[in-house]
């Protein structure tokens, strides 16, 4: 009998002060009752890069293939994956339909690679709307943004 994939919830959010500017990302991984918080940031980045990085780093932290529900407030991340935009950009050498280069191709490429390892479902939620895990991810991301502002 085939092994069942473990179900993990991945909550993710990004933050940036200025765009570009110092930024941070926060991720919560939940497996049953166990949770792990991850965060990081960059001195010079954009909000969209931090939103992608939050999901990417959460997936990278998984040690084996899982069934993952990714909850994000980023329409950029949600639409780029669920509507197939990122896959299309990759197939077209990171050029969009309007013939302009796709932004953040490095991160999209890495994210698409990580997504292939798992069974993934995306859920978009409205940000700053009282969703407890989203608020915690936001707090992690903002703390990293503040840390990078100070350097």
C-alpha positions in Angstrom: 0.0 0.0 0.0 1.3 3.5 -0.9 2.3 5.7 2.0 -0.1 8.5 2.7 1.4 12.0 2.4 1.4 14.0 5.6 -0.8 17.0 5.5 0.9 20.3 6.3 -0.6 23.8 6.4 1.8 26.5 5.3 0.8 30.1 6.2 3.0 32.8 4.5 3.3 36.6 4.4 5.8 39.2 3.2 6.5 42.8 4.2 8.5 45.7 2.8 9.3 49.2 4.0 9.4 51.2 0.8 9.2 49.2 -2.4 12.1 48.5 -2.9 13.5 48.7 0.6 14.2 46.6 3.6 11.8 43.7 3.8 10.9 40.5 5.6 8.9 37.3 5.3 7.2 35.0 7.8 6.0 31.5 7.5 4.2 29.1 9.9 4.2 25.4 9.1 1.6 23.3 10.9 1.5 19.5 11.1 -1.3 18.3 13.4 -0.7 20.2 16.6 3.0 20.9 15.9 4.0 24.3 14.5 7.2 25.8 13.3 7.8 29.5 12.6 10.3 30.7 10.1 11.3 34.2 9.1 14.0 36.1 7.3 14.5 39.2 5.3 16.7 41.3 3.0 18.2 44.8 3.1 17.0 45.8 -0.4 14.0 43.9 -1.8 10.3 44.3 -2.8 7.1 43.2 -1.2 6.5 40.7 -4.0 9.9 39.1 -3.5 9.2 38.7 0.2 5.7 37.2 -0.5 7.3 34.6 -2.9 10.1 33.9 -0.5 7.8 33.2 2.4 6.1 30.4 0.5 9.4 29.1 -1.0 11.2 28.9 2.4 8.3 27.2 4.0 8.4 24.5 1.3 12.1 24.2 1.5 11.8 23.4 5.2 9.8 20.3 4.5 12.0 17.2 4.6 9.9 14.9 2.4 7.0 15.2 0.0 3.8 16.3 1.7 0.2 17.3 0.9 0.5 21.1 1.5 -2.2 23.7 1.8 -0.6 27.1 1.2 -2.5 30.0 2.7 -1.4 33.4 1.5 -2.8 36.9 1.3 -0.7 37.7 -1.8 -2.8 37.8 -4.9 0.5 38.0 -6.8 1.6 34.6 -5.5 -1.9 33.0 -5.6 -2.7 34.1 -9.2 0.7 33.5 -10.6 0.5 29.8 -9.5 -3.2 28.9 -9.7 -3.7 30.7 -13.0 -0.6 29.2 -14.5 1.2 32.5 -15.1 4.5 31.4 -13.6 4.6 28.2 -15.6 3.8 30.1 -18.7 6.6 32.7 -18.0 9.0 29.8 -17.5 8.0 28.1 -20.8 8.6 31.4 -22.5 12.1 32.0 -21.1 10.7 34.3 -18.4 9.0 36.6 -20.9 5.4 37.6 -20.3 2.7 37.9 -23.0 3.4 41.6 -23.3 7.0 40.7 -24.2 8.4 42.2 -21.0 10.6 40.2 -18.7 8.8 38.4 -15.9 9.9 39.9 -12.6 11.4 37.7 -9.9 12.2 34.9 -12.3 14.8 33.5 -10.0 12.3 33.0 -7.2 9.6 31.8 -9.4 11.9 29.2 -10.9 12.9 27.9 -7.4 9.3 28.0 -6.2 8.1 26.0 -9.2 10.8 23.4 -8.5 9.7 23.1 -4.9 6.0 22.8 -5.8 6.8 19.8 -8.0 7.9 17.9 -4.9 4.5 18.2 -3.1 0.8 17.8 -3.6 -0.2 21.5 -3.3 -3.4 23.4 -2.8 -3.5 27.2 -2.6 -5.9 29.3 -0.6 -6.1 33.1 -0.8 -7.2 35.0 2.2 -7.8 38.7 2.8 -4.8 40.2 4.6 -5.0 42.2 7.8 -8.5 40.8 8.4 -8.1 39.1 11.8 -6.9 35.7 10.5 -4.7 34.6 13.4 -2.0 32.8 11.5 -1.8 35.5 8.8 -1.4 38.1 11.5 1.4 36.1 13.1 3.1 35.7 9.8 2.8 39.5 9.2 4.3 40.1 12.6 7.2 37.9 11.8 7.7 39.6 8.5 7.5 43.1 9.9 10.0 42.2 12.7 12.4 41.1 10.0 11.7 44.3 8.0 12.5 46.4 11.1 15.7 44.4 11.7 16.9 45.1 8.2 15.9 48.8 8.4 18.2 49.1 11.4 21.3 47.7 9.5 
